């Protein structure tokens, strides 16, 4: 009877080991850490960006990245990182991003000066940028 239990135990361990070695890696574990550019303030792990967030990424990289850095990592010479706990939804909700773009915002967390309004973006454009930023925040444990 002891040999039977030993054989069952060895088979179970073997199956567990085989599963651990051969299981597929989920995409969120396969994402890469974005390299820091020279002026970035934080490093981020980039998730897979799809759908409206991908459109938001394009808008962000063309309009917002000059101050907020590529992938929201900040720019030491121009503006804060958006991939930061200060910008979690519980502190800076989506509407605060909408208002910052539409009306500008007084500097209150960082010493980069006031943010001017950003011309040429609709609320829909900003919603897609927010979706992009929130995806990166989630992938980096911001919320």
The first five atom37 places (N, CA, C, CB, O) and aatype in JSON, in Angstrom:
{
  "aatype": [20, 20, 20, 20, 20, 20, 20, 20, 20, 20, 20, 20, 20, 20, 20, 20, 20, 20, 20, 20, 20, 20, 20, 20, 20, 20, 20, 20, 20, 20, 20, 20, 20, 20, 20, 20, 20, 20, 20, 20, 20, 20, 20, 20, 20, 20, 20, 20, 20, 20, 20, 20, 20, 20, 20, 20, 20, 20, 20, 20, 20, 20, 20, 20, 20, 20, 20, 20, 20, 20, 20, 20, 20, 20, 20, 20, 20, 20, 20, 20, 20, 20, 20, 20, 20, 20, 20, 20, 20, 20, 20, 20, 20, 20, 20, 20, 20, 20, 20, 20, 20, 20, 20, 20, 20, 20, 20, 20, 20, 20, 20, 20, 20, 20, 20, 20, 20, 20, 20, 20, 20, 20, 20, 20, 20, 20, 20, 20, 20, 20, 20, 20, 20, 20, 20, 20, 20, 20, 20, 20, 20, 20, 20],
  "atom_mask": [
    [1, 1, 1, 1, 1],
    [1, 1, 1, 1, 1],
    [1, 1, 1, 1, 1],
    [1, 1, 1, 1, 1],
    [1, 1, 1, 1, 1],
    [1, 1, 1, 1, 1],
    [1, 1, 1, 1, 1],
    [1, 1, 1, 1, 1],
    [1, 1, 1, 1, 1],
    [1, 1, 1, 1, 1],
    [1, 1, 1, 1, 1],
    [1, 1, 1, 1, 1],
    [1, 1, 1, 1, 1],
    [1, 1, 1, 1, 1],
    [1, 1, 1, 1, 1],
    [1, 1, 1, 1, 1],
    [1, 1, 1, 1, 1],
    [1, 1, 1, 1, 1],
    [1, 1, 1, 1, 1],
    [1, 1, 1, 1, 1],
    [1, 1, 1, 1, 1],
    [1, 1, 1, 1, 1],
    [1, 1, 1, 1, 1],
    [1, 1, 1, 1, 1],
    [1, 1, 1, 1, 1],
    [1, 1, 1, 1, 1],
    [1, 1, 1, 1, 1],
    [1, 1, 1, 1, 1],
    [1, 1, 1, 1, 1],
    [1, 1, 1, 1, 1],
    [1, 1, 1, 1, 1],
    [1, 1, 1, 1, 1],
    [1, 1, 1, 1, 1],
    [1, 1, 1, 1, 1],
    [1, 1, 1, 1, 1],
    [1, 1, 1, 1, 1],
    [1, 1, 1, 1, 1],
    [1, 1, 1, 1, 1],
    [1, 1, 1, 1, 1],
    [1, 1, 1, 1, 1],
    [1, 1, 1, 1, 1],
    [1, 1, 1, 1, 1],
    [1, 1, 1, 1, 1],
    [1, 1, 1, 1, 1],
    [1, 1, 1, 1, 1],
    [1, 1, 1, 1, 1],
    [1, 1, 1, 1, 1],
    [1, 1, 1, 1, 1],
    [1, 1, 1, 1, 1],
    [1, 1, 1, 1, 1],
    [1, 1, 1, 1, 1],
    [1, 1, 1, 1, 1],
    [1, 1, 1, 1, 1],
    [1, 1, 1, 1, 1],
    [1, 1, 1, 1, 1],
    [1, 1, 1, 1, 1],
    [1, 1, 1, 1, 1],
    [1, 1, 1, 1, 1],
    [1, 1, 1, 1, 1],
    [1, 1, 1, 1, 1],
    [1, 1, 1, 1, 1],
    [1, 1, 1, 1, 1],
    [1, 1, 1, 1, 1],
    [1, 1, 1, 1, 1],
    [1, 1, 1, 1, 1],
    [1, 1, 1, 1, 1],
    [1, 1, 1, 1, 1],
    [1, 1, 1, 1, 1],
    [1, 1, 1, 1, 1],
    [1, 1, 1, 1, 1],
    [1, 1, 1, 1, 1],
    [1, 1, 1, 1, 1],
    [1, 1, 1, 1, 1],
    [1, 1, 1, 1, 1],
    [1, 1, 1, 1, 1],
    [1, 1, 1, 1, 1],
    [1, 1, 1, 1, 1],
    [1, 1, 1, 1, 1],
    [1, 1, 1, 1, 1],
    [1, 1, 1, 1, 1],
    [1, 1, 1, 1, 1],
    [1, 1, 1, 1, 1],
    [1, 1, 1, 1, 1],
    [1, 1, 1, 1, 1],
    [1, 1, 1, 1, 1],
    [1, 1, 1, 1, 1],
    [1, 1, 1, 1, 1],
    [1, 1, 1, 1, 1],
    [1, 1, 1, 1, 1],
    [1, 1, 1, 1, 1],
    [1, 1, 1, 1, 1],
    [1, 1, 1, 1, 1],
    [1, 1, 1, 1, 1],
    [1, 1, 1, 1, 1],
    [1, 1, 1, 1, 1],
    [1, 1, 1, 1, 1],
    [1, 1, 1, 1, 1],
    [1, 1, 1, 1, 1],
    [1, 1, 1, 1, 1],
    [1, 1, 1, 1, 1],
    [1, 1, 1, 1, 1],
    [1, 1, 1, 1, 1],
    [1, 1, 1, 1, 1],
    [1, 1, 1, 1, 1],
    [1, 1, 1, 1, 1],
    [1, 1, 1, 1, 1],
    [1, 1, 1, 1, 1],
    [1, 1, 1, 1, 1],
    [1, 1, 1, 1, 1],
    [1, 1, 1, 1, 1],
    [1, 1, 1, 1, 1],
    [1, 1, 1, 1, 1],
    [1, 1, 1, 1, 1],
    [1, 1, 1, 1, 1],
    [1, 1, 1, 1, 1],
    [1, 1, 1, 1, 1],
    [1, 1, 1, 1, 1],
    [1, 1, 1, 1, 1],
    [1, 1, 1, 1, 1],
    [1, 1, 1, 1, 1],
    [1, 1, 1, 1, 1],
    [1, 1, 1, 1, 1],
    [1, 1, 1, 1, 1],
    [1, 1, 1, 1, 1],
    [1, 1, 1, 1, 1],
    [1, 1, 1, 1, 1],
    [1, 1, 1, 1, 1],
    [1, 1, 1, 1, 1],
    [1, 1, 1, 1, 1],
    [1, 1, 1, 1, 1],
    [1, 1, 1, 1, 1],
    [1, 1, 1, 1, 1],
    [1, 1, 1, 1, 1],
    [1, 1, 1, 1, 1],
    [1, 1, 1, 1, 1],
    [1, 1, 1, 1, 1],
    [1, 1, 1, 1, 1],
    [1, 1, 1, 1, 1],
    [1, 1, 1, 1, 1],
    [1, 1, 1, 1, 1],
    [1, 1, 1, 1, 1],
    [1, 1, 1, 1, 1],
    [1, 1, 1, 1, 1]
  ],
  "atom_positions": [
    [[0.81, -1.2, 0.0], [0.0, 0.0, 0.0], [0.85, 1.26, 0.0], [-0.92, 0.0, 1.19], [0.47, 2.24, -0.64]],
    [[1.99, 1.28, 0.69], [2.87, 2.44, 0.71], [3.45, 2.73, -0.67], [4.0, 2.22, 1.7], [3.6, 3.9, -1.04]],
    [[3.77, 1.67, -1.44], [4.3, 1.87, -2.78], [3.25, 2.51, -3.69], [4.78, 0.54, -3.37], [3.59, 3.3, -4.56]],
    [[1.99, 2.16, -3.49], [0.91, 2.74, -4.28], [0.79, 4.24, -4.0], [-0.43, 2.03, -3.98], [0.68, 5.04, -4.92]],
    [[0.82, 4.62, -2.71], [0.74, 6.04, -2.34], [1.94, 6.8, -2.89], [0.65, 6.2, -0.8], [1.8, 7.92, -3.37]],
    [[3.1, 6.22, -2.81], [4.31, 6.84, -3.33], [4.2, 7.05, -4.84], [5.55, 5.99, -3.0], [4.58, 8.11, -5.35]],
    [[3.69, 6.04, -5.55], [3.55, 6.14, -6.99], [2.53, 7.23, -7.36], [3.13, 4.79, -7.58], [2.75, 7.99, -8.3]],
    [[1.42, 7.31, -6.64], [0.42, 8.35, -6.89], [1.02, 9.73, -6.63], [-0.83, 8.14, -5.98], [0.81, 10.66, -7.41]],
    [[1.77, 9.85, -5.54], [2.39, 11.13, -5.19], [3.4, 11.55, -6.28], [3.1, 11.03, -3.81], [3.42, 12.72, -6.67]],
    [[4.21, 10.63, -6.77], [5.19, 10.92, -7.81], [4.48, 11.34, -9.09], [6.1, 9.7, -8.07], [4.92, 12.29, -9.75]],
    [[3.41, 10.68, -9.45], [2.65, 11.04, -10.65], [2.03, 12.43, -10.51], [1.54, 9.99, -10.92], [2.06, 13.22, -11.46]],
    [[1.47, 12.73, -9.34], [0.86, 14.04, -9.1], [1.9, 15.15, -9.22], [0.2, 14.09, -7.71], [1.65, 16.17, -9.87]],
    [[3.05, 14.97, -8.61], [4.13, 15.96, -8.7], [4.58, 16.13, -10.15], [5.33, 15.54, -7.81], [4.81, 17.25, -10.6]],
    [[4.69, 15.04, -10.87], [5.08, 15.09, -12.28], [4.08, 15.86, -13.12], [5.24, 13.7, -12.82], [4.47, 16.65, -13.98]],
    [[2.79, 15.62, -12.88], [1.76, 16.33, -13.63], [1.77, 17.83, -13.32], [0.37, 15.75, -13.32], [1.63, 18.66, -14.22]],
    [[1.95, 18.16, -12.06], [2.01, 19.58, -11.67], [3.22, 20.25, -12.32], [2.09, 19.72, -10.12], [3.11, 21.36, -12.83]],
    [[4.35, 19.57, -12.3], [5.57, 20.13, -12.93], [5.37, 20.29, -14.43], [6.8, 19.22, -12.66], [5.76, 21.31, -15.0]],
    [[4.77, 19.31, -15.07], [4.54, 19.39, -16.51], [3.6, 20.55, -16.84], [3.96, 18.08, -17.03], [3.83, 21.25, -17.83]],
    [[2.56, 20.75, -16.04], [1.64, 21.86, -16.26], [2.35, 23.2, -16.09], [0.45, 21.77, -15.3], [2.18, 24.1, -16.92]],
    [[3.15, 23.33, -15.03], [3.85, 24.59, -14.75], [4.8, 24.96, -15.88], [4.61, 24.49, -13.44], [4.93, 26.13, -16.21]],
    [[5.45, 23.99, -16.45], [6.42, 24.25, -17.51], [5.74, 24.53, -18.85], [7.37, 23.07, -17.66], [6.23, 25.34, -19.63]],
    [[4.63, 23.89, -19.12], [4.03, 23.98, -20.46], [2.87, 24.95, -20.56], [3.57, 22.65, -20.89], [2.36, 25.17, -21.66]],
    [[2.42, 25.54, -19.46], [1.24, 26.41, -19.55], [1.55, 27.66, -20.35], [0.75, 26.79, -18.14], [2.68, 28.16, -20.31]],
    [[0.56, 28.19, -21.09], [0.79, 29.41, -21.87], [0.91, 30.61, -20.92], [-0.36, 29.64, -22.89], [0.3, 30.64, -19.85]],
    [[1.71, 31.58, -21.33], [1.88, 32.78, -20.52], [0.79, 33.77, -20.9], [3.3, 33.41, -20.73], [0.66, 34.1, -22.08]],
    [[0.0, 34.25, -19.93], [-1.02, 35.26, -20.25], [-0.34, 36.51, -20.81], [-1.86, 35.61, -19.0], [0.81, 36.8, -20.48]],
    [[-1.07, 37.27, -21.66], [-0.46, 38.44, -22.29], [-0.02, 39.48, -21.28], [-1.42, 39.05, -23.28], [0.97, 40.17, -21.52]],
    [[-0.73, 39.64, -20.16], [-0.32, 40.67, -19.21], [1.0, 40.33, -18.54], [-1.39, 40.86, -18.16], [1.67, 41.24, -18.04]],
    [[1.4, 39.07, -18.52], [2.71, 38.7, -18.0], [3.79, 38.82, -19.07], [2.67, 37.28, -17.46], [4.97, 38.85, -18.75]],
    [[3.4, 38.9, -20.32], [4.35, 38.96, -21.42], [4.67, 40.39, -21.85], [3.83, 38.17, -22.6], [5.49, 40.59, -22.74]],
    [[4.03, 41.37, -21.24], [4.26, 42.75, -21.61], [5.67, 43.18, -21.25], [3.24, 43.66, -20.95], [6.31, 42.58, -20.38]],
    [[6.14, 44.21, -21.91], [7.5, 44.67, -21.7], [7.53, 45.95, -20.9], [8.19, 44.86, -23.03], [6.58, 46.74, -20.92]],
    [[8.63, 46.15, -20.2], [8.86, 47.42, -19.54], [9.4, 48.38, -20.57], [9.83, 47.27, -18.33], [10.36, 48.08, -21.28]],
    [[8.77, 49.53, -20.64], [9.19, 50.52, -21.62], [10.52, 51.12, -21.2], [8.11, 51.63, -21.79], [10.72, 51.43, -20.02]],
    [[11.43, 51.29, -22.13], [12.7, 51.91, -21.78], [12.48, 53.38, -21.43], [13.7, 51.78, -22.93], [11.64, 54.05, -22.03]],
    [[13.23, 53.87, -20.46], [13.15, 55.27, -20.09], [13.86, 56.12, -21.14], [13.74, 55.52, -18.7], [14.96, 55.79, -21.56]],
    [[13.2, 57.22, -21.56], [13.97, 58.14, -22.38], [14.7, 59.07, -21.41], [13.05, 58.95, -23.38], [14.5, 58.98, -20.2]],
    [[15.53, 59.92, -21.91], [16.42, 60.71, -21.06], [15.71, 61.61, -20.06], [17.3, 61.55, -21.91], [16.25, 61.88, -18.99]],
    [[14.51, 62.07, -20.39], [13.8, 62.99, -19.51], [12.64, 62.35, -18.76], [13.3, 64.15, -20.31], [11.94, 63.04, -18.01]],
    [[12.41, 61.05, -18.94], [11.29, 60.38, -18.29], [11.48, 60.39, -16.77], [11.15, 58.93, -18.8], [12.6, 60.32, -16.27]],
    [[10.37, 60.48, -16.06], [10.4, 60.51, -14.6], [10.07, 59.16, -13.97], [9.45, 61.54, -14.08], [10.42, 58.92, -12.82]],
    [[9.4, 58.28, -14.71], [9.05, 56.94, -14.21], [9.23, 55.92, -15.33], [7.59, 56.91, -13.67], [9.19, 56.27, -16.52]],
    [[9.43, 54.68, -14.96], [9.45, 53.57, -15.92], [8.09, 52.89, -15.84], [10.62, 52.55, -15.61], [7.48, 52.82, -14.77]],
    [[7.6, 52.41, -16.97], [6.3, 51.74, -16.98], [6.39, 50.41, -17.7], [5.26, 52.63, -17.64], [7.24, 50.19, -18.56]],
    [[5.48, 49.52, -17.32], [5.25, 48.28, -18.04], [4.08, 48.54, -18.96], [4.99, 47.07, -17.08], [3.0, 48.93, -18.5]],
    [[4.27, 48.34, -20.24], [3.22, 48.62, -21.21], [2.34, 47.4, -21.43], [3.83, 49.08, -22.53], [2.82, 46.32, -21.75]],
    [[1.03, 47.59, -21.27], [0.09, 46.5, -21.59], [-0.17, 46.49, -23.09], [-1.24, 46.67, -20.81], [0.28, 47.37, -23.82]],
    [[-0.89, 45.49, -23.54], [-1.35, 45.46, -24.93], [-2.42, 46.54, -25.06], [-1.91, 44.03, -25.35], [-3.38, 46.56, -24.29]],
    [[-2.24, 47.44, -26.01], [-3.17, 48.55, -26.21], [-4.0, 48.25, -27.45], [-2.41, 49.91, -26.35], [-3.46, 48.04, -28.54]],
    [[-5.33, 48.23, -27.28], [-6.24, 47.89, -28.38], [-7.46, 48.81, -28.36], [-6.67, 46.41, -28.29], [-7.7, 49.51, -27.38]],
    [[-8.2, 48.79, -29.44], [-9.47, 49.51, -29.52], [-9.31, 51.01, -29.36], [-10.42, 49.0, -28.47], [-8.37, 51.61, -29.89]],
    [[-10.25, 51.61, -28.63], [-10.22, 53.06, -28.44], [-8.96, 53.52, -27.71], [-11.44, 53.5, -27.66], [-8.5, 54.63, -27.94]],
    [[-8.41, 52.67, -26.85], [-7.17, 53.03, -26.17], [-6.03, 53.19, -27.18], [-6.8, 51.96, -25.12], [-5.14, 54.02, -26.97]],
    [[-6.04, 52.42, -28.27], [-5.01, 52.56, -29.3], [-5.15, 53.89, -30.04], [-5.1, 51.39, -30.3], [-4.16, 54.51, -30.39]],
    [[-6.38, 54.31, -30.26], [-6.61, 55.63, -30.85], [-6.13, 56.7, -29.87], [-8.12, 55.84, -31.22], [-5.49, 57.67, -30.26]],
    [[-6.45, 56.5, -28.59], [-5.99, 57.42, -27.56], [-4.47, 57.49, -27.48], [-6.56, 57.02, -26.21], [-3.9, 58.55, -27.24]],
    [[-3.82, 56.35, -27.69], [-2.36, 56.31, -27.68], [-1.8, 57.2, -28.8], [-1.85, 54.85, -27.84], [-0.86, 57.96, -28.58]],
    [[-2.39, 57.11, -29.97], [-1.94, 57.93, -31.1], [-2.11, 59.41, -30.79], [-2.72, 57.56, -32.38], [-1.21, 60.21, -31.04]],
    [[-3.27, 59.78, -30.24], [-3.52, 61.18, -29.88], [-2.51, 61.61, -28.81], [-4.98, 61.37, -29.36], [-1.9, 62.67, -28.91]],
    [[-2.34, 60.77, -27.79], [-1.43, 61.1, -26.69], [-0.02, 61.33, -27.2], [-1.43, 59.99, -25.64], [0.6, 62.34, -26.88]],
    [[0.48, 60.4, -28.01], [1.87, 60.5, -28.48], [2.08, 61.71, -29.39], [2.26, 59.21, -29.22], [3.18, 62.25, -29.44]],
    [[1.04, 62.15, -30.11], [1.16, 63.3, -30.99], [0.93, 64.64, -30.31], [0.2, 63.16, -32.12], [1.45, 65.66, -30.77]],
    [[0.18, 64.66, -29.22], [-0.19, 65.93, -28.61], [0.29, 66.05, -27.16], [-1.69, 66.11, -28.67], [0.79, 67.11, -26.76]],
    [[0.14, 65.02, -26.38], [0.39, 65.11, -24.94], [1.81, 64.74, -24.52], [-0.57, 64.22, -24.22], [2.31, 65.22, -23.5]],
    [[2.45, 63.89, -25.3], [3.75, 63.34, -24.91], [4.84, 64.4, -24.81], [4.18, 62.3, -25.9], [5.8, 64.21, -24.07]],
    [[4.71, 65.51, -25.52], [5.73, 66.56, -25.43], [5.92, 67.02, -23.99], [5.34, 67.75, -26.32], [7.04, 67.31, -23.57]],
    [[4.83, 67.08, -23.24], [4.93, 67.49, -21.83], [4.88, 66.3, -20.87], [3.81, 68.46, -21.48], [5.64, 66.24, -19.91]],
    [[3.99, 65.35, -21.14], [3.78, 64.23, -20.21], [4.62, 63.0, -20.53], [2.32, 63.85, -20.21], [4.48, 61.97, -19.87]],
    [[5.48, 63.1, -21.52], [6.4, 62.02, -21.84], [5.76, 60.89, -22.62], [6.97, 61.47, -20.59], [4.55, 60.66, -22.56]],
    [[6.6, 60.2, -23.37], [6.14, 59.03, -24.1], [5.55, 58.04, -23.12], [7.3, 58.39, -24.91], [6.16, 57.75, -22.09]],
    [[4.38, 57.52, -23.43], [3.68, 56.54, -22.6], [3.32, 57.08, -21.21], [4.53, 55.28, -22.45], [3.11, 56.31, -20.27]],
    [[3.26, 58.41, -21.08], [2.85, 59.03, -19.81], [3.9, 58.98, -18.73], [1.62, 58.37, -19.32], [3.58, 59.07, -17.55]],
    [[5.17, 58.83, -19.11], [6.26, 58.68, -18.13], [6.76, 60.0, -17.59], [7.4, 57.93, -18.75], [7.66, 60.02, -16.75]],
    [[6.2, 61.1, -18.07], [6.62, 62.42, -17.62], [7.81, 62.93, -18.42], [6.97, 62.38, -16.15], [8.48, 62.17, -19.13]],
    [[8.06, 64.22, -18.28], [9.19, 64.86, -18.93], [9.81, 65.79, -17.89], [8.77, 65.65, -20.25], [9.19, 66.77, -17.5]],
    [[11.0, 65.48, -17.45], [11.66, 66.22, -16.37], [11.75, 67.71, -16.66], [13.04, 65.66, -16.13], [11.9, 68.51, -15.73]],
    [[11.68, 68.09, -17.92], [11.8, 69.5, -18.29], [10.46, 70.16, -18.6], [12.71, 69.63, -19.47], [10.4, 71.37, -18.77]],
    [[9.37, 69.36, -18.67], [8.13, 69.96, -19.14], [6.87, 69.6, -18.37], [7.94, 69.59, -20.53], [6.01, 70.47, -18.2]],
    [[6.72, 68.37, -17.88], [5.46, 68.01, -17.25], [5.52, 66.69, -16.51], [4.38, 67.94, -18.28], [6.44, 65.89, -16.71]],
    [[4.53, 66.46, -15.65], [4.53, 65.29, -14.77], [4.13, 63.99, -15.47], [3.61, 65.53, -13.61], [3.5, 64.0, -16.53]],
    [[4.52, 62.87, -14.87], [4.06, 61.58, -15.37], [2.59, 61.37, -15.02], [4.93, 60.43, -14.79], [2.17, 61.69, -13.91]],
    [[1.83, 60.84, -15.94], [0.44, 60.51, -15.65], [0.32, 59.09, -15.13], [-0.43, 60.68, -16.9], [-0.72, 58.7, -14.61]],
    [[1.39, 58.31, -15.26], [1.42, 56.96, -14.71], [2.03, 57.1, -13.32], [2.24, 55.95, -15.64], [3.18, 56.75, -13.07]],
    [[1.21, 57.62, -12.44], [1.63, 57.97, -11.08], [0.39, 57.91, -10.19], [2.31, 59.39, -11.02], [-0.72, 58.2, -10.64]],
    [[0.58, 57.54, -8.93], [-0.57, 57.38, -8.03], [-1.38, 58.67, -7.86], [-0.1, 56.91, -6.68], [-2.56, 58.6, -7.53]],
    [[-0.77, 59.82, -8.07], [-1.52, 61.08, -7.97], [-2.67, 61.11, -8.96], [-0.58, 62.28, -8.22], [-3.71, 61.72, -8.69]],
    [[-2.51, 60.45, -10.1], [-3.52, 60.5, -11.15], [-4.45, 59.3, -11.17], [-2.86, 60.62, -12.48], [-5.13, 59.06, -12.17]],
    [[-4.49, 58.53, -10.07], [-5.44, 57.42, -10.0], [-6.86, 57.98, -10.05], [-5.21, 56.57, -8.71], [-7.08, 59.13, -9.67]],
    [[-7.81, 57.19, -10.52], [-9.18, 57.68, -10.69], [-9.81, 58.23, -9.41], [-10.03, 56.57, -11.21], [-10.65, 59.13, -9.48]],
    [[-9.43, 57.72, -8.25], [-10.01, 58.21, -7.01], [-9.53, 59.61, -6.63], [-9.69, 57.27, -5.9], [-10.18, 60.29, -5.84]],
    [[-8.41, 60.04, -7.18], [-7.89, 61.38, -6.89], [-8.09, 62.33, -8.06], [-6.41, 61.29, -6.53], [-8.51, 63.47, -7.87]],
    [[-7.79, 61.87, -9.25], [-8.03, 62.64, -10.47], [-8.9, 61.78, -11.39], [-6.68, 63.05, -11.18], [-8.41, 60.98, -12.18]],
    [[-10.2, 61.97, -11.25], [-11.14, 61.21, -12.06], [-11.06, 61.62, -13.52], [-12.56, 61.4, -11.54], [-10.37, 62.57, -13.88]],
    [[-11.78, 60.88, -14.35], [-11.76, 61.14, -15.78], [-12.16, 62.58, -16.12], [-12.69, 60.17, -16.5], [-11.59, 63.19, -17.03]],
    [[-13.11, 63.12, -15.4], [-13.56, 64.48, -15.68], [-12.46, 65.51, -15.4], [-14.81, 64.81, -14.85], [-12.42, 66.55, -16.04]],
    [[-11.58, 65.22, -14.45], [-10.48, 66.17, -14.19], [-9.54, 66.23, -15.39], [-9.7, 65.77, -12.93], [-8.98, 67.29, -15.68]],
    [[-9.35, 65.11, -16.09], [-8.55, 65.13, -17.31], [-9.28, 65.95, -18.39], [-8.27, 63.69, -17.81], [-8.67, 66.75, -19.1]],
    [[-10.59, 65.72, -18.51], [-11.38, 66.47, -19.5], [-11.27, 67.98, -19.25], [-12.87, 66.03, -19.46], [-11.06, 68.76, -20.18]],
    [[-11.41, 68.38, -17.99], [-11.36, 69.8, -17.63], [-9.96, 70.38, -17.83], [-11.8, 69.99, -16.19], [-9.82, 71.53, -18.25]],
    [[-8.93, 69.6, -17.52], [-7.55, 70.08, -17.71], [-7.29, 70.38, -19.18], [-6.54, 69.03, -17.19], [-6.68, 71.4, -19.5]],
    [[-7.76, 69.5, -20.07], [-7.57, 69.72, -21.5], [-8.39, 70.92, -21.96], [-7.95, 68.46, -22.3], [-7.89, 71.76, -22.71]],
    [[-9.63, 71.02, -21.53], [-10.52, 72.08, -22.0], [-10.17, 73.45, -21.43], [-11.94, 71.74, -21.64], [-10.24, 74.45, -22.15]],
    [[-9.8, 73.51, -20.16], [-9.64, 74.8, -19.49], [-8.23, 75.07, -18.97], [-10.6, 74.89, -18.35], [-7.94, 76.17, -18.5]],
    [[-7.37, 74.07, -19.04], [-6.07, 74.21, -18.41], [-6.21, 73.92, -16.92], [-5.48, 75.63, -18.64], [-7.31, 73.69, -16.43]],
    [[-5.1, 73.94, -16.21], [-5.16, 73.66, -14.77], [-4.0, 74.38, -14.07], [-5.09, 72.13, -14.51], [-2.89, 74.48, -14.59]],
    [[-4.3, 74.87, -12.87], [-3.27, 75.5, -12.04], [-2.37, 74.42, -11.47], [-3.92, 76.35, -10.9], [-2.84, 73.38, -11.01]],
    [[-1.08, 74.66, -11.49], [-0.12, 73.7, -10.91], [-0.44, 73.53, -9.43], [1.35, 74.18, -11.1], [-0.6, 74.5, -8.7]],
    [[-0.53, 72.26, -9.0], [-0.83, 72.02, -7.58], [-0.13, 70.79, -7.01], [-2.31, 71.88, -7.39], [-0.06, 70.66, -5.79]],
    [[0.37, 69.9, -7.83], [1.11, 68.74, -7.32], [2.59, 68.78, -7.72], [0.48, 67.45, -7.84], [3.43, 68.2, -7.04]],
    [[2.89, 69.46, -8.79], [4.23, 69.46, -9.37], [4.68, 70.89, -9.6], [4.25, 68.66, -10.7], [3.88, 71.83, -9.52]],
    [[5.95, 71.07, -9.87], [6.51, 72.4, -10.1], [6.85, 72.64, -11.57], [7.76, 72.59, -9.25], [7.92, 73.15, -11.89]],
    [[5.94, 72.28, -12.43], [6.16, 72.48, -13.86], [5.43, 73.71, -14.37], [5.7, 71.26, -14.63], [5.54, 74.04, -15.55]],
    [[4.71, 74.39, -13.52], [3.91, 75.53, -13.95], [2.51, 75.07, -14.33], [4.58, 76.24, -15.13], [2.19, 73.89, -14.3]],
    [[1.71, 76.04, -14.69], [0.32, 75.76, -15.05], [0.24, 75.06, -16.4], [-0.49, 77.06, -15.08], [1.06, 75.29, -17.29]],
    [[-0.76, 74.2, -16.54], [-1.01, 73.55, -17.82], [-2.01, 74.41, -18.59], [-1.54, 72.09, -17.63], [-3.09, 74.69, -18.08]],
    [[-1.66, 74.82, -19.81], [-2.62, 75.59, -20.61], [-3.68, 74.67, -21.2], [-1.91, 76.37, -21.73], [-3.48, 73.46, -21.27]],
    [[-4.81, 75.24, -21.64], [-5.79, 74.41, -22.35], [-5.16, 73.85, -23.62], [-7.07, 75.24, -22.69], [-4.22, 74.43, -24.17]],
    [[-5.68, 72.73, -24.08], [-5.17, 72.1, -25.3], [-6.24, 72.26, -26.37], [-4.81, 70.57, -25.07], [-7.34, 71.71, -26.25]],
    [[-5.92, 73.0, -27.4], [-6.87, 73.24, -28.49], [-6.95, 72.05, -29.43], [-6.49, 74.5, -29.27], [-5.98, 71.3, -29.59]],
    [[-8.11, 71.88, -30.05], [-8.26, 70.92, -31.13], [-8.69, 69.52, -30.71], [-7.01, 70.82, -31.85], [-8.8, 68.64, -31.57]],
    [[-8.92, 69.27, -29.42], [-9.36, 67.94, -28.98], [-10.81, 67.99, -28.54], [-8.46, 67.43, -27.83], [-11.22, 68.89, -27.8]],
    [[-11.59, 67.02, -28.99], [-12.97, 66.9, -28.55], [-13.02, 66.12, -27.25], [-13.84, 66.22, -29.64], [-12.02, 65.52, -26.83]],
    [[-14.17, 66.12, -26.61], [-14.34, 65.29, -25.4], [-14.14, 63.82, -25.74], [-15.73, 65.51, -24.77], [-13.61, 63.07, -24.92]],
    [[-14.57, 63.41, -26.93], [-14.37, 62.03, -27.37], [-12.89, 61.69, -27.53], [-15.1, 61.79, -28.67], [-12.45, 60.61, -27.15]],
    [[-12.13, 62.62, -28.1], [-10.68, 62.42, -28.23], [-10.06, 62.22, -26.84], [-10.02, 63.62, -28.95], [-9.28, 61.3, -26.62]],
    [[-10.42, 63.1, -25.93], [-9.86, 63.04, -24.58], [-10.29, 61.75, -23.87], [-10.3, 64.28, -23.75], [-9.51, 61.17, -23.12]],
    [[-11.52, 61.31, -24.11], [-11.98, 60.05, -23.51], [-11.11, 58.89, -23.95], [-13.45, 59.77, -23.88], [-10.81, 58.0, -23.16]],
    [[-10.69, 58.89, -25.22], [-9.82, 57.81, -25.7], [-8.41, 57.93, -25.13], [-9.77, 57.81, -27.24], [-7.76, 56.92, -24.87]],
    [[-7.94, 59.15, -24.93], [-6.64, 59.36, -24.28], [-6.72, 58.86, -22.84], [-6.21, 60.87, -24.32], [-5.79, 58.21, -22.35]],
    [[-7.81, 59.17, -22.16], [-8.0, 58.71, -20.79], [-7.99, 57.18, -20.75], [-9.31, 59.26, -20.2], [-7.37, 56.59, -19.87]],
    [[-8.67, 56.56, -21.69], [-8.7, 55.1, -21.74], [-7.29, 54.54, -21.89], [-9.6, 54.61, -22.9], [-6.94, 53.55, -21.24]],
    [[-6.48, 55.17, -22.73], [-5.08, 54.77, -22.91], [-4.3, 54.91, -21.6], [-4.42, 55.61, -24.02], [-3.6, 53.98, -21.19]],
    [[-4.4, 56.06, -20.97], [-3.68, 56.31, -19.71], [-4.13, 55.33, -18.63], [-3.9, 57.77, -19.23], [-3.3, 54.8, -17.9]],
    [[-5.42, 55.09, -18.52], [-5.93, 54.17, -17.5], [-5.43, 52.74, -17.75], [-7.48, 54.19, -17.49], [-5.15, 52.01, -16.79]],
    [[-5.32, 52.32, -19.01], [-4.79, 50.99, -19.31], [-3.36, 50.86, -18.77], [-4.81, 50.72, -20.84], [-3.01, 49.85, -18.15]],
    [[-2.54, 51.87, -19.01], [-1.16, 51.82, -18.52], [-1.13, 51.88, -17.0], [-0.32, 52.98, -19.12], [-0.35, 51.17, -16.37]],
    [[-1.98, 52.71, -16.41], [-2.04, 52.8, -14.95], [-2.38, 51.43, -14.35], [-3.08, 53.84, -14.52], [-1.72, 50.99, -13.41]],
    [[-3.4, 50.76, -14.9], [-3.79, 49.45, -14.38], [-2.64, 48.46, -14.49], [-5.01, 48.92, -15.13], [-2.39, 47.69, -13.56]],
    [[-1.94, 48.47, -15.61], [-0.82, 47.54, -15.82], [0.33, 47.81, -14.87], [-0.33, 47.64, -17.26], [1.19, 46.95, -14.67]],
    [[0.35, 49.0, -14.27], [1.43, 49.36, -13.37], [0.97, 49.48, -11.91], [2.05, 50.65, -13.81], [1.66, 50.07, -11.08]],
    [[-0.19, 48.91, -11.63], [-0.67, 48.85, -10.25], [-1.11, 50.17, -9.65], [0.39, 48.28, -9.4], [-1.17, 50.31, -8.43]],
    [[-1.42, 51.14, -10.49], [-1.88, 52.43, -9.97], [-3.25, 52.29, -9.33], [-1.92, 53.49, -11.09], [-3.54, 52.96, -8.34]],
    [[-4.09, 51.43, -9.89], [-5.39, 51.12, -9.29], [-5.87, 49.78, -9.76], [-6.43, 52.19, -9.62], [-6.95, 49.34, -9.37]]
  ]
}
